[in-house]
Amino acid sequence: MRTVLLILNGIVAKEFLTTLIAKHLNKNSYIFVSLDSDLLPKNIPQDSECYQFDPCAQDKLREILTPHITDCYLITDRTEEREGIYRTLRSCSTMLQITMLGEIPALADDKQLIMINEAQFLSMRLFEKFPNIPKTARSIGLGQGEIMQVSVPFGSPYAYRSVGTIKQKAWKIAAIYRNNVLILPKYSTTILPNDALLLVGEPETLWDIYHRIKEEVGQFPTPFGRDVVLYFDLLHSCELESCIKQTLWLFSHFKNKRLHFCFLNPTDMEMIHFLQSNPAFNADNIFWHIEYHKTSLQEVIQSDKESKNIGLILLEKQLFEAHRGYLLNLGIPLLKFGLTPLDQLTQSVVILPKNTEEAEKISSVVFDFSTQIGLKILLYDFDPNEERHEQALDYYKHIAKVFNKKLEILHSSTQNPLLWLNRQTQMIQILPLRKEGIKRLPLFSMRNVENLSAYFVKTPQLFVPISI
């Protein structure tokens, strides 16, 4: 649940508050601030607060600003007040998402600020009624909800996803609006927080997608896909029972997903009987089969990509190593089992890469996955030059507030992160997956932590694609 600060004054604020109370008051935790007592709701949720004072009073405003506040709506018709209040808010948090009624040109460079021009908004609504003028999406098509515009919040599973990694069946991302600019998306276009997505598709499907975009916890492996698939080679792999147990445990923490077990190269009737008699395979959302005809993992996955909506692939170490290049080139999240069973993990770790934007792009998966299975989150900031990656660290701190998760940060300028990671026993590494990185042999990428991790790390690993 997000914590929203509302600073209210004037007739627009009153109308906004009326709509909020009537329809959406139970969606978030709120802090109301206004000098006008009529703009402070009388009945508020238990986790909300009301304060009656002049928001221009900087000391009083700073007293109620806490790190838990993720969004602020500054709605006042006093133009002379807006910039002063904004400065106070921004001095307390550089990552706070602020939506302001009115425009101040000097603040246009703030990417965390949305300014709404009242005159422009009203003129656009009037222009929609003008004769012989093309209509907006509201008035074209079937008018049944097959065209929808959705903004992407921080912490959304769709934030920092490339369009090509999102499975789009019965719907499409037709356009992206960013900073008042229209973007016609390509497969490689990355969706950013605060983007507005123009969606086209079946109305029921779009409502489902809307809730997925707005939902901040419990969606992974969405938006990559809905199906979780374990591939297991009965001839060359080992630890069958352990892999099945870990897969079932992990899947029990996911919501509204489907689980598929695919067993390759059956060796004897005793093993087949063991699989057939497993009671866990009888659940409604769990499917399994033994592949008798195809012996190649690549053939099986290629066939499954056409019949399944694969969002996460699970494999044990031996099968992963035999097909590493192909698997990491799929553009599908991949979880490799390690020495520690998944149900014994206590912490997930992200080793900040040289390109810290990659750490930001996997952040929604890091928090979503870790929250679903109850893991603490650790950032390992390794830099031999002792230059901390402050921008990436600040971003993770902000997302931690959105997810209400504690974040541990470990700085080091001397301790090799891979040697350190291999000494951990209850930790899973979550790392970005780039196609260009995995094509290089280890000897040609000794400074590339992500590439080396795919070869040398013994702990469980979750590879998250960031490009198509």
Secondary structure, 3 states (H helix, E strand, C coil): CCEEEEEEECHHHHHHHHHHHHHHCCCCEEEEECCCHHHCCCCCCCCCEEECCCCCCHHHHHHHCCCCEEEEEEEECCHHHHHHHHHHHHHHCCCCEEEEECCCHHHCCCCCEEEECHHHHHHHHHHCCCCCCCCCHHHCCCCCCCEEEEECCCCCCCCCCEHHHCCCCCEEEEEEEECCEEECCCCCCECCCCCEEEEEECHHHHHHHHHHHHCCCCCCCCCCCCEEEEEEECCCCCCHHHHHHHHHHHHCCCCCCEEEEEEECCCCHHHHHHHHCCHHHHCCCEEEEEECCCCCHHHHHHHHHHHCCEEEEEECHHHHHHCHHHHHCCCCCEEECCCCCHHHCCEEEEECCCCHHHHHHCHHHHHHHHHHHCCEEEEEEECCCCCCCHHHHHHHHHHHHHHCCCEEEEEECCCCHHHHHHCCCCEEEEEEECHHHHCCCHHHCCCCHHHHHHHHCCCCEEEEECCC
